[in-house]
Amino acid sequence: GGVYGISNGNVYFYDGILKGGSLAYFDRNVKAIADNTYVHGSTETIDGKVYQVRYLANKEVLAKIGNTEYYSLQAAADAANDGDEIDLVADNYIFEQLNFPANKTISVDFNGFEVVTGNQVINNGNVTLFDSSNGAKLLRYAEANRFITNEANASLTIDDIDIQSRFAIYNKADGTVTLKDLAIGKNSYSETAIENYG
């Protein structure tokens, strides 16, 4: 299909495969049933058109802090202590808003992987996103405003990670954003790369 949307309520995903040109509203409301499963996101190209694909998959380790494993980047960010480094160990498909907590200094090594989401990334703390490998990307496929928001008094550094989104970075008053060796690419929704009030 072209567009799938769920504007109210939740969908409990038992089985099957869903494909569509846009699944943004689906991603905001879908819930996996079994505790050991999650809704996996990927893309498929058919006759030159890219379709979003969703299906149930068993949970896998997506991030680590030292030897401790996490099933999501959000879980790792919540568990991180001040000064910790989070290492991505696989591509991350995120269906909820990603929040980096306040009062923590955290670094995230993308290790060449992609983080793909239909939602927002909010930074409340002191966060560095970097790539020690090659090819890391931070992508937002949904049409919505302000992909990465750096809150007031927060600090965000993005180093060597390509970004694709409409309204890629929004820096609030008294926030600090440092960008190094990255490309802010255009997708079909791109309008403003950086909105800076810091």
MILUMLUM-284428 format. One line per field, with one value per residue: residue number from 1; x, z, y of N, C-alpha, C, CB in turn. Coordinates in nm, 4 decimals. Glycine has a CB too. Example, Ala and Ser with C-alpha at 12.3 -4.5 7.8 and 13.67 -1.06 7.14 Angstrom:
// residues 2
seq <- c(1,2)
n.xx <- c(1.3190,1.2850)
n.zz <- c(0.7800,0.7080)
n.yy <- c(-0.5690,-0.2250)
ca.xx <- c(1.2300,1.3670)
ca.zz <- c(0.7800,0.7140)
ca.yy <- c(-0.4500,-0.1060)
c.xx <- c(1.3200,1.2900)
c.zz <- c(0.7800,0.7870)
c.yy <- c(-0.3300,0.0030)
cb.xx <- c(1.1308,1.4084)
cb.zz <- c(0.9046,0.5725)
cb.yy <- c(-0.4473,-0.0598)
END
This chain:
// residues 198
seq <- c(1,2,3,4,5,6,7,8,9,10,11,12,13,14,15,16,17,18,19,20,21,22,23,24,25,26,27,28,29,30,31,32,33,34,35,36,37,38,39,40,41,42,43,44,45,46,47,48,49,50,51,52,53,54,55,56,57,58,59,60,61,62,63,64,65,66,67,68,69,70,71,72,73,74,75,76,77,78,79,80,81,82,83,84,85,86,87,88,89,90,91,92,93,94,95,96,97,98,99,100,101,102,103,104,105,106,107,108,109,110,111,112,113,114,115,116,117,118,119,120,121,122,123,124,125,126,127,128,129,130,131,132,133,134,135,136,137,138,139,140,141,142,143,144,145,146,147,148,149,150,151,152,153,154,155,156,157,158,159,160,161,162,163,164,165,166,167,168,169,170,171,172,173,174,175,176,177,178,179,180,181,182,183,184,185,186,187,188,189,190,191,192,193,194,195,196,197,198)
n.xx <- c(0.0805,0.0195,0.0115,-0.0002,-0.1829,-0.2405,-0.4215,-0.5309,-0.5370,-0.4011,-0.2208,-0.1945,0.0503,0.0450,0.1312,0.2593,0.3316,0.3859,0.3744,0.4501,0.4410,0.4619,0.4843,0.4570,0.2630,0.1739,0.4020,0.4136,0.2156,0.2135,0.2331,0.4277,0.3452,0.4491,0.6866,0.9461,0.9720,0.9889,0.8915,1.0259,1.2015,1.2561,1.3598,1.2397,1.3032,1.1028,1.0484,1.1939,1.0912,1.1014,0.9916,0.8585,0.8995,0.7537,0.7727,0.7310,0.9972,1.2459,1.3859,1.6997,2.0394,2.1272,2.2858,2.5685,2.7115,3.0197,3.0469,2.7821,2.4673,2.2095,1.8729,1.7815,1.8645,1.7575,1.7200,1.9855,2.0773,1.9232,2.0242,2.2876,2.5733,2.7125,2.9514,2.9768,3.0279,2.8325,2.8093,2.7051,2.5922,2.4549,2.2289,1.9836,1.6389,1.4006,1.0987,0.9803,0.9989,1.3321,1.5115,1.7695,1.8910,1.8906,2.1623,2.3682,2.6745,2.7218,2.8493,2.8013,2.8975,2.8567,2.9671,2.9667,2.7054,2.3490,2.0978,1.7620,1.4567,1.1123,1.0480,1.1251,1.4487,1.5621,1.7704,1.8717,2.0934,2.4491,2.5760,2.7529,2.7569,2.9132,3.1258,3.3330,3.3996,3.2990,3.0554,2.8262,2.4873,2.2140,1.8852,1.5686,1.2577,0.9991,0.7590,0.7903,0.8335,1.1472,1.3771,1.6125,1.6355,1.7998,1.7907,1.7381,2.0287,2.1525,2.4060,2.5261,2.7145,2.7914,2.9642,3.1019,2.8781,2.6290,2.3294,1.9849,1.6931,1.3903,1.4017,1.6496,1.8190,1.7469,1.8276,1.7832,1.7449,2.0341,2.1416,2.4024,2.5477,2.7689,2.9113,3.0814,3.2590,3.0391,2.7509,2.4502,2.1894,1.9549,1.6288,1.3068,1.1626,1.3143,1.3863,1.4828,1.8089,1.9479,1.8219,1.8834,1.8965,2.0682)
n.zz <- c(0.0000,-0.0210,0.1954,0.5406,0.8345,1.1807,1.3759,1.6266,1.9360,1.9860,1.8045,1.8287,1.7510,1.6245,1.4275,1.0898,0.7978,0.7189,0.4664,0.3270,0.1706,0.3526,0.6998,0.9294,1.1299,1.2054,1.3294,1.5587,1.7208,1.7372,1.9082,2.0284,2.0996,2.2453,2.5116,2.4362,2.1822,1.9181,1.7078,1.4038,1.1855,0.8439,0.5028,0.1657,-0.1767,-0.4537,-0.7883,-0.8172,-0.6182,-0.2756,-0.0028,0.3274,0.5696,0.8085,1.0653,1.3064,1.5201,1.6975,1.9960,1.9865,2.0769,2.0747,2.1653,2.3767,2.6996,2.8056,2.9002,2.9339,2.7991,2.5876,2.4751,2.3412,2.2289,2.3845,2.6339,2.7030,2.7199,2.9353,3.1400,3.1547,3.3256,3.4427,3.2174,3.0765,2.7840,2.5137,2.2987,1.9786,1.8358,1.6279,1.3562,1.4470,1.4774,1.5622,1.7283,1.9015,2.0724,2.1196,2.4048,2.5574,2.8787,3.1282,3.3118,3.2685,3.1202,2.8205,2.5700,2.2402,2.0360,1.7073,1.5477,1.2722,1.2148,1.1431,1.2687,1.2584,1.2466,1.3048,1.4618,1.7115,1.8278,2.1371,2.3237,2.6495,2.8033,2.8206,2.5413,2.3112,1.9857,1.7805,1.5261,1.5139,1.3166,0.9876,0.7792,0.9320,1.0014,1.0722,1.0502,0.9572,0.8541,0.8520,0.7788,0.9503,1.1887,1.3170,1.3899,1.5526,1.8671,2.0682,2.3936,2.6111,2.7729,2.7323,2.5824,2.2706,2.0614,1.7365,1.5435,1.2481,1.1431,0.9172,0.8487,0.7798,0.7300,0.7534,0.8737,1.0390,1.2763,1.5799,1.7878,2.1045,2.3019,2.4828,2.4510,2.3300,2.0310,1.8521,1.5475,1.3473,1.0658,0.9108,0.7099,0.6236,0.4847,0.2097,0.2152,0.0879,0.2313,0.3174,0.4443,0.6292,0.7490,0.9916,1.2801,1.4784,1.8020,2.0039)
n.yy <- c(-0.1188,0.2400,0.4361,0.3833,0.4356,0.5042,0.6852,0.7021,0.5206,0.1828,-0.0703,-0.4141,-0.6280,-0.9363,-1.1185,-1.1596,-0.9524,-0.6169,-0.3781,-0.0624,0.2656,0.4705,0.4512,0.5933,0.6746,0.4292,0.3237,0.4796,0.3816,0.1060,-0.2052,-0.4690,-0.8119,-1.0521,-1.0850,-1.1380,-1.0425,-0.7964,-0.5211,-0.5345,-0.3201,-0.2460,-0.1890,-0.2281,-0.2478,-0.2145,-0.2324,0.0046,0.1699,0.2575,0.0766,0.0742,-0.1796,-0.3944,-0.6359,-0.9026,-0.9894,-1.1798,-1.0469,-0.8798,-0.8166,-0.4822,-0.2792,-0.2015,-0.1467,-0.1547,-0.4846,-0.5290,-0.5980,-0.4615,-0.4377,-0.2193,0.1132,0.3139,0.1869,0.1441,0.4089,0.5007,0.3420,0.4120,0.5346,0.8457,0.9575,0.7210,0.5105,0.4151,0.1439,0.0731,-0.2306,-0.3271,-0.2408,-0.0022,0.0163,0.2372,0.2970,0.4646,0.7818,0.8860,0.9489,1.1219,1.1352,1.4034,1.5587,1.3791,1.2746,1.1305,0.9154,0.7895,0.5393,0.4763,0.2812,0.2325,0.1585,0.1997,0.4208,0.4216,0.5880,0.6798,0.8816,1.1352,1.2540,1.3423,1.5461,1.5917,1.6101,1.5875,1.4938,1.2925,1.1871,0.9643,0.8127,0.5485,0.3840,0.3393,0.4862,0.5331,0.6259,0.8457,0.8377,0.9659,0.8703,0.9608,1.2196,1.4937,1.7591,1.8850,1.6821,1.6125,1.7368,1.9632,2.0363,2.3265,2.4402,2.1992,1.9873,1.8892,1.6871,1.5912,1.3717,1.2791,1.1390,1.0739,1.2518,1.2319,1.3983,1.5912,1.9229,1.8923,1.9468,2.1015,2.3517,2.4659,2.7720,2.8642,2.6169,2.3966,2.3012,2.1010,2.0286,1.7953,1.6911,1.5806,1.4983,1.6526,1.5225,1.5311,1.4115,1.3151,1.4968,1.7050,2.0286,2.2386,2.2473,2.3170,2.4613,2.7156,2.8434,2.8775)
ca.xx <- c(0.0000,0.0928,0.0254,-0.0743,-0.1835,-0.3256,-0.4138,-0.5750,-0.5335,-0.2840,-0.2347,-0.1146,0.1024,0.0617,0.2032,0.2403,0.4240,0.3188,0.4587,0.3843,0.5277,0.4817,0.4269,0.4919,0.1629,0.1752,0.5148,0.3905,0.1089,0.2183,0.2871,0.4533,0.2736,0.5328,0.7943,1.0743,0.9656,0.9753,0.8546,1.1487,1.1844,1.3534,1.3059,1.2478,1.2865,1.0240,1.0337,1.2549,1.0309,1.1383,0.8793,0.8861,0.8563,0.7479,0.7332,0.7767,1.1239,1.2950,1.4719,1.8421,2.1221,2.1519,2.3837,2.6405,2.7970,3.1130,2.9977,2.6381,2.3935,2.0783,1.7891,1.7488,1.9493,1.6936,1.7511,2.1259,2.0881,1.8643,2.1077,2.4246,2.6226,2.7820,3.0807,2.9750,3.0186,2.7422,2.8547,2.6051,2.6425,2.3673,2.1405,1.8747,1.5133,1.3387,0.9609,0.9345,1.0910,1.4570,1.5446,1.8923,1.8530,1.9668,2.2604,2.4619,2.7611,2.7163,2.8904,2.7462,2.9751,2.7684,3.0401,2.9307,2.5668,2.2459,1.9829,1.6504,1.3403,1.0045,1.0147,1.2234,1.5601,1.5657,1.8853,1.8595,2.2171,2.5732,2.5812,2.8348,2.7293,3.0282,3.1443,3.4731,3.4158,3.2700,2.9240,2.7158,2.3814,2.1001,1.7840,1.4269,1.1822,0.8656,0.7453,0.7569,0.9277,1.2483,1.4233,1.7000,1.6189,1.8912,1.7153,1.8089,2.1384,2.2091,2.5189,2.5222,2.8191,2.7720,3.0931,3.1183,2.7551,2.5416,2.1933,1.8827,1.5642,1.3355,1.4357,1.7370,1.8675,1.6855,1.9018,1.7098,1.8230,2.1323,2.1943,2.5257,2.5596,2.8951,2.9028,3.2126,3.2765,2.9147,2.6661,2.3062,2.1410,1.8158,1.5349,1.1951,1.0973,1.4122,1.3595,1.5802,1.9103,1.9762,1.7462,1.9699,1.8644,2.1639)
ca.zz <- c(0.0000,-0.0241,0.3276,0.6492,0.9480,1.2957,1.4435,1.7651,1.9883,1.9619,1.7307,1.8866,1.6344,1.6560,1.3235,0.9565,0.7423,0.6696,0.3791,0.2796,0.1385,0.4769,0.8149,1.0445,1.2359,1.2524,1.4209,1.6849,1.7975,1.7334,2.0253,2.0116,2.1990,2.3308,2.5766,2.3704,2.0430,1.8909,1.5689,1.3288,1.0719,0.7356,0.3772,0.0484,-0.3018,-0.5539,-0.9096,-0.7980,-0.5079,-0.1447,0.0870,0.4658,0.6010,0.9509,1.1018,1.4390,1.5263,1.8332,2.0406,1.9715,2.1416,1.9840,2.2222,2.4945,2.7821,2.8509,2.8666,2.9603,2.6728,2.5909,2.3585,2.2755,2.2609,2.4952,2.7577,2.7335,2.7627,3.0690,3.2368,3.1532,3.4300,3.3926,3.1585,3.0041,2.6379,2.4601,2.1699,1.8982,1.7814,1.5161,1.3158,1.5422,1.4273,1.6837,1.6993,2.0004,2.0887,2.1878,2.4991,2.6356,3.0050,3.1801,3.4190,3.2350,3.0033,2.7545,2.4305,2.1677,1.9180,1.6125,1.4938,1.1328,1.2010,1.1203,1.3576,1.1732,1.3315,1.2553,1.5716,1.7434,1.9200,2.2289,2.4133,2.7687,2.8791,2.7498,2.4587,2.1898,1.8914,1.6910,1.4526,1.5111,1.1985,0.8652,0.7195,1.0265,0.9589,1.1587,0.9478,0.9927,0.7309,0.8629,0.7541,1.0748,1.2195,1.4226,1.4141,1.6699,1.9479,2.1796,2.4866,2.6755,2.8633,2.6953,2.4900,2.1758,1.9596,1.6361,1.4767,1.1420,1.1244,0.8196,0.8976,0.6794,0.7892,0.7448,0.9951,1.1016,1.4107,1.6439,1.9089,2.1826,2.3668,2.5825,2.4158,2.2523,1.9325,1.7793,1.4339,1.2906,0.9599,0.8822,0.6018,0.6484,0.3509,0.1762,0.1714,0.0176,0.3172,0.3690,0.4297,0.7041,0.8073,1.1294,1.3373,1.5938,1.8921,2.1132)
ca.yy <- c(0.0000,0.3650,0.4961,0.3220,0.5263,0.4782,0.8144,0.6882,0.3851,0.1000,-0.1950,-0.5204,-0.6970,-1.0771,-1.1908,-1.1060,-0.8541,-0.4977,-0.2980,0.0586,0.3775,0.5455,0.3815,0.6755,0.6686,0.2914,0.3072,0.5493,0.3186,-0.0395,-0.2717,-0.6117,-0.8896,-1.1353,-1.0113,-1.1625,-0.9979,-0.6542,-0.4957,-0.5051,-0.2305,-0.2506,-0.1378,-0.3152,-0.1741,-0.2870,-0.1509,0.1348,0.2436,0.2054,0.0521,0.0405,-0.3156,-0.4228,-0.7718,-0.9400,-1.0617,-1.1998,-0.9396,-0.9020,-0.7152,-0.3704,-0.1867,-0.2492,-0.0616,-0.2564,-0.6189,-0.5359,-0.5924,-0.3968,-0.4633,-0.0929,0.2271,0.3854,0.1157,0.1706,0.5493,0.5117,0.2713,0.4645,0.6236,0.9629,0.9259,0.5935,0.5029,0.3125,0.0939,0.0037,-0.3570,-0.3624,-0.1324,0.0213,0.0710,0.2894,0.3329,0.5611,0.8937,0.8532,1.0558,1.1149,1.2000,1.5176,1.5376,1.2718,1.2858,0.9999,0.9085,0.6752,0.5021,0.4093,0.1660,0.2095,0.1142,0.3007,0.4356,0.4613,0.6114,0.7637,0.9708,1.2375,1.2315,1.4561,1.5454,1.6746,1.6052,1.6169,1.3724,1.2892,1.0795,0.9594,0.6879,0.5075,0.2997,0.4136,0.4649,0.5494,0.7169,0.8718,0.8622,0.9743,0.8523,1.0193,1.3628,1.5617,1.8660,1.8803,1.5456,1.6094,1.8575,1.9831,2.1185,2.4363,2.4039,2.0694,1.9928,1.7786,1.6819,1.4859,1.3614,1.1797,1.0621,1.1372,1.2709,1.2593,1.4290,1.7251,1.9975,1.7938,1.9781,2.2175,2.3850,2.5644,2.8769,2.8204,2.4861,2.3975,2.1937,2.0975,1.9370,1.7684,1.5903,1.5096,1.5482,1.6548,1.4919,1.5584,1.3100,1.3786,1.5934,1.8001,2.1703,2.3167,2.1596,2.3534,2.5714,2.7415,2.9532,2.8677)
c.xx <- c(0.0845,0.1177,-0.0585,-0.0692,-0.2796,-0.3184,-0.4551,-0.5660,-0.4052,-0.3197,-0.1420,-0.0785,0.1296,0.1499,0.1829,0.3471,0.3426,0.4173,0.3800,0.4843,0.5577,0.4118,0.4461,0.3916,0.1506,0.2842,0.4901,0.2939,0.1172,0.2848,0.3096,0.3875,0.3673,0.6487,0.9269,1.0738,0.9592,0.9360,0.9803,1.1168,1.2939,1.2887,1.3225,1.2208,1.2167,1.0010,1.0826,1.1964,1.0648,1.0144,0.9310,0.8259,0.8591,0.7040,0.7879,0.9070,1.1615,1.3898,1.6180,1.9174,2.1575,2.2601,2.4484,2.7035,2.8941,3.0655,2.8477,2.5612,2.2554,2.0044,1.7500,1.8483,1.8910,1.7248,1.8949,2.1442,2.0334,1.9558,2.2468,2.4538,2.6936,2.9208,3.0852,2.9754,2.9280,2.7938,2.7394,2.6690,2.5559,2.2908,2.0246,1.7550,1.4300,1.1990,0.9016,1.0367,1.2135,1.4986,1.6775,1.8703,1.9429,2.0678,2.3498,2.5476,2.7737,2.7736,2.8350,2.8306,2.8854,2.8357,2.9986,2.7871,2.4730,2.1458,1.8717,1.5258,1.2341,0.9662,1.1284,1.3350,1.5726,1.6871,1.8640,1.9913,2.3364,2.6083,2.6709,2.7969,2.8441,3.0387,3.2929,3.5032,3.3888,3.1283,2.8058,2.6158,2.2748,1.9890,1.6451,1.3457,1.0464,0.8680,0.6980,0.8654,1.0317,1.2844,1.5034,1.6850,1.7206,1.8264,1.8024,1.9090,2.1951,2.3234,2.5187,2.6360,2.7883,2.8954,3.0913,2.9991,2.6669,2.3984,2.1010,1.7497,1.5202,1.3605,1.5273,1.7710,1.8034,1.7555,1.8303,1.8040,1.9097,2.1777,2.3200,2.5294,2.6916,2.8855,3.0398,3.2013,3.1494,2.8429,2.5218,2.2410,1.9951,1.7432,1.4160,1.1285,1.1891,1.3729,1.4673,1.6790,1.9297,1.8915,1.8101,1.9240,1.9598,2.2647)
c.zz <- c(0.0000,0.1129,0.4263,0.7686,1.0551,1.3803,1.5893,1.8076,1.9528,1.8751,1.7944,1.7758,1.6725,1.5544,1.1908,0.9169,0.6884,0.5867,0.3335,0.2490,0.2601,0.5894,0.9429,1.1587,1.2902,1.3568,1.5558,1.7759,1.8049,1.8590,1.9919,2.1263,2.2946,2.3880,2.5042,2.2238,2.0350,1.7447,1.4952,1.2092,0.9693,0.6131,0.2674,-0.0759,-0.4041,-0.6711,-0.8881,-0.6853,-0.3761,-0.0571,0.2274,0.4950,0.7522,0.9725,1.2402,1.4295,1.6723,1.8703,2.0233,2.0422,2.0401,2.0345,2.3445,2.5684,2.8497,2.8056,2.8900,2.8316,2.6926,2.4606,2.2845,2.3157,2.3772,2.6288,2.7998,2.7841,2.9037,3.1750,3.2506,3.2751,3.3660,3.3428,3.0798,2.8533,2.6002,2.3227,2.0980,1.8379,1.6666,1.4752,1.4147,1.4701,1.5491,1.6506,1.8025,2.0083,2.1677,2.2735,2.5681,2.7620,3.0423,3.2843,3.3958,3.1167,2.9434,2.6137,2.3681,2.0426,1.8250,1.5474,1.3508,1.1096,1.1768,1.2355,1.2734,1.2595,1.2579,1.3570,1.5972,1.8325,2.0052,2.3202,2.5272,2.8446,2.8003,2.6689,2.3384,2.1089,1.7916,1.6256,1.4463,1.3905,1.0745,0.8198,0.8114,0.9764,1.0668,1.0677,1.0094,0.8648,0.7344,0.8324,0.8819,1.1043,1.3219,1.4628,1.5439,1.7444,2.0610,2.2745,2.5468,2.7768,2.8378,2.5957,2.4020,2.0758,1.8657,1.5478,1.3775,1.1289,1.0265,0.8707,0.7793,0.7492,0.7496,0.8774,1.0845,1.2467,1.4600,1.7762,1.9829,2.2480,2.4781,2.5617,2.3311,2.1603,1.8597,1.6720,1.3706,1.1808,0.9313,0.7640,0.6484,0.5129,0.3338,0.1480,0.1123,0.1010,0.3614,0.3420,0.4984,0.7716,0.9551,1.1688,1.4723,1.6718,2.0108,2.1094)
c.yy <- c(0.1247,0.4206,0.4158,0.4148,0.4806,0.6031,0.8063,0.5423,0.3126,-0.0188,-0.2967,-0.6180,-0.8431,-1.1488,-1.1190,-1.0062,-0.7377,-0.4169,-0.1754,0.1667,0.4615,0.4712,0.4615,0.6619,0.5273,0.2728,0.3725,0.4739,0.1667,-0.0942,-0.4188,-0.6875,-0.9629,-1.0536,-1.0259,-1.1210,-0.8462,-0.6392,-0.4509,-0.4170,-0.2491,-0.1874,-0.2405,-0.2312,-0.2625,-0.1932,-0.0079,0.2184,0.1766,0.1952,0.0234,-0.0970,-0.3346,-0.5677,-0.8022,-1.0184,-1.0819,-1.0863,-0.9786,-0.7896,-0.6083,-0.2767,-0.2502,-0.1316,-0.1568,-0.3930,-0.6346,-0.5098,-0.5321,-0.4232,-0.3355,0.0137,0.3062,0.3193,0.1409,0.3132,0.5685,0.4511,0.3315,0.5504,0.7418,0.9233,0.7971,0.6120,0.3861,0.2729,0.0251,-0.1208,-0.4072,-0.2374,-0.1234,0.0819,0.1089,0.3410,0.4288,0.6738,0.8490,0.9716,1.0279,1.1966,1.3168,1.4709,1.4164,1.3146,1.1462,1.0140,0.7809,0.6533,0.4216,0.2875,0.1310,0.1676,0.2321,0.2998,0.4958,0.4758,0.6917,0.8684,1.0683,1.1844,1.3575,1.4421,1.6442,1.6866,1.6543,1.4926,1.3934,1.1670,1.0777,0.8223,0.6561,0.4197,0.3841,0.3821,0.4833,0.6534,0.7281,0.9208,0.8730,0.9699,0.9206,1.1685,1.4296,1.6635,1.8221,1.7383,1.5370,1.7423,1.8574,2.0832,2.2298,2.3829,2.2643,2.0902,1.8685,1.7928,1.5655,1.4856,1.2453,1.0855,1.1372,1.1390,1.2963,1.2802,1.5682,1.7959,1.9135,1.8251,2.1071,2.2410,2.4964,2.6657,2.8185,2.6765,2.5013,2.2770,2.2093,1.9908,1.9224,1.6628,1.5111,1.5726,1.5435,1.6420,1.5240,1.4286,1.3844,1.4871,1.7075,1.9442,2.2537,2.2235,2.1882,2.4731,2.6045,2.8651,2.9566,2.9821)
cb.xx <- c(-0.0914,0.0202,-0.0178,-0.0178,-0.2186,-0.2813,-0.5001,-0.7194,-0.6510,-0.2233,-0.2028,-0.1902,0.2320,-0.0731,0.1559,0.1065,0.5137,0.2618,0.5080,0.2846,0.4657,0.4276,0.4895,0.5021,0.0273,0.1958,0.6398,0.3373,-0.0212,0.2927,0.1922,0.6062,0.1831,0.5861,0.8093,1.1105,0.8444,1.1076,0.7403,1.2177,1.1814,1.4004,1.3741,1.1465,1.4231,0.8874,0.8876,1.2449,0.8786,1.2449,0.7926,0.8293,0.9466,0.6516,0.7842,0.6697,1.2364,1.3657,1.4424,1.8816,2.2502,2.0250,2.3174,2.7486,2.7138,3.1289,3.0722,2.5967,2.3812,2.0923,1.6648,1.6060,1.9664,1.5422,1.7266,2.2133,2.0132,1.7273,2.1195,2.4487,2.7173,2.7919,3.1815,2.8539,3.1601,2.5932,2.9735,2.5477,2.6493,2.2691,2.0884,1.9210,1.4371,1.4257,0.8769,0.9138,1.0213,1.5689,1.4332,2.0165,1.8547,1.8720,2.1891,2.3864,2.9024,2.5696,3.0449,2.5952,3.1030,2.7237,3.0190,3.0189,2.5232,2.1738,2.0161,1.6273,1.3813,0.8842,0.9835,1.1560,1.6955,1.4341,2.0142,1.7530,2.2423,2.6898,2.4403,2.9868,2.5901,3.1576,3.0836,3.5091,3.3206,3.3722,2.9183,2.7693,2.3189,2.1340,1.7865,1.3956,1.1641,0.8084,0.6468,0.7414,0.8532,1.2000,1.5083,1.8500,1.4749,2.0321,1.6568,1.7102,2.0911,2.0998,2.6530,2.3861,2.9614,2.6403,3.2066,3.2428,2.6808,2.5495,2.1862,1.8733,1.5698,1.1837,1.3073,1.8630,2.0217,1.5320,2.0469,1.6256,1.7305,2.0746,2.0886,2.6488,2.4405,3.0150,2.7997,3.3109,3.3871,2.8236,2.6854,2.2596,2.1643,1.8059,1.4919,1.0923,1.0429,1.5474,1.2223,1.5107,2.0427,2.1260,1.5931,2.1151,1.7204,2.2363)
cb.zz <- c(0.1170,-0.1056,0.3265,0.6846,0.9036,1.3760,1.3724,1.7827,1.9373,2.0935,1.5788,2.0026,1.5810,1.6632,1.3145,0.9467,0.6306,0.7865,0.2571,0.3811,0.0315,0.4646,0.8301,1.0029,1.1849,1.1352,1.3595,1.6581,1.7396,1.6084,2.1474,2.0062,2.1307,2.2524,2.7187,2.3813,1.9722,1.9231,1.5581,1.2824,1.1180,0.7062,0.3380,0.0586,-0.3563,-0.4946,-0.9547,-0.9222,-0.5255,-0.0779,0.0360,0.5625,0.5300,1.0225,0.9974,1.5120,1.4499,1.8466,2.1863,1.8218,2.2025,1.9622,2.2594,2.4547,2.8881,3.0034,2.9477,3.0699,2.6117,2.6153,2.4006,2.3100,2.1384,2.4743,2.7410,2.6098,2.6648,3.0726,3.1977,3.0268,3.5266,3.5020,3.2639,3.0445,2.5729,2.4522,2.1874,1.7867,1.8910,1.5542,1.1708,1.6574,1.3342,1.7468,1.6917,2.1398,2.1592,2.0861,2.6035,2.5541,3.1163,3.2412,3.5508,3.2031,3.0404,2.7500,2.4177,2.1309,1.9571,1.5050,1.5831,1.0767,1.3257,0.9857,1.4843,1.0588,1.4596,1.2192,1.6982,1.8101,1.8430,2.3125,2.3366,2.8599,2.9261,2.8492,2.4128,2.2236,1.8195,1.7672,1.3098,1.6391,1.2039,0.7536,0.6648,1.1646,0.8269,1.2726,0.8428,1.0744,0.7033,1.0025,0.6368,1.1923,1.2704,1.5436,1.2962,1.6288,2.0042,2.1306,2.5976,2.7436,3.0056,2.6350,2.5669,2.1030,2.0245,1.5510,1.5797,1.1669,1.2600,0.6847,0.9994,0.5759,0.9411,0.7102,1.0721,1.0233,1.4122,1.6645,1.8755,2.2891,2.4230,2.7211,2.3411,2.3445,1.8322,1.8747,1.3298,1.4002,0.9980,1.0053,0.4709,0.7242,0.3192,0.0556,0.2895,-0.0214,0.4373,0.3090,0.4863,0.8081,0.7338,1.1487,1.3524,1.5479,1.9409,2.1078)
cb.yy <- c(0.0001,0.4650,0.6461,0.1822,0.6659,0.3491,0.9149,0.7411,0.3076,0.0529,-0.1760,-0.5917,-0.6271,-1.1444,-1.3387,-1.0421,-0.9165,-0.4129,-0.3813,0.1083,0.4627,0.6918,0.2429,0.8201,0.7175,0.1942,0.3644,0.6885,0.3565,-0.0877,-0.2559,-0.6410,-0.9884,-1.2565,-1.0570,-1.3085,-1.0595,-0.5762,-0.3878,-0.6356,-0.0869,-0.3977,-0.0066,-0.4345,-0.1253,-0.3387,-0.1491,0.2103,0.2536,0.2946,-0.0651,0.1488,-0.4212,-0.3249,-0.8760,-1.0221,-0.9854,-1.3369,-0.9042,-0.9103,-0.7778,-0.2932,-0.0514,-0.3522,0.0252,-0.2524,-0.7227,-0.4341,-0.7320,-0.2446,-0.5372,-0.0484,0.3175,0.3919,-0.0345,0.1467,0.6412,0.4430,0.1269,0.5454,0.5485,1.0712,0.9199,0.5127,0.4865,0.3642,-0.0029,0.0967,-0.4627,-0.4790,-0.1538,0.1141,-0.0319,0.4019,0.2085,0.4940,1.0122,0.8165,1.0718,1.1671,1.0992,1.6234,1.5220,1.1398,1.3461,0.9447,0.9136,0.6981,0.4208,0.5077,0.0458,0.1073,0.0374,0.2761,0.5255,0.3580,0.6838,0.6798,0.8911,1.3546,1.1990,1.4652,1.5790,1.6182,1.4664,1.6567,1.3315,1.2881,1.0985,0.9925,0.6972,0.4337,0.1759,0.3794,0.3314,0.5897,0.6696,0.9767,0.7512,1.1039,0.7060,0.9953,1.3910,1.4608,1.9880,1.9558,1.4964,1.5840,1.8671,2.0330,2.0314,2.5319,2.4126,1.9762,2.0052,1.7732,1.6662,1.5085,1.3430,1.0993,1.0384,1.0647,1.3881,1.1441,1.4161,1.7217,2.0383,1.7826,1.9903,2.1973,2.4263,2.4946,2.9859,2.8350,2.4033,2.3987,2.1949,2.0703,1.9868,1.7227,1.4945,1.5089,1.4653,1.7861,1.3482,1.6528,1.2142,1.2746,1.5239,1.7726,2.2041,2.4067,2.1751,2.3838,2.5351,2.7596,2.9414,2.7341)
END
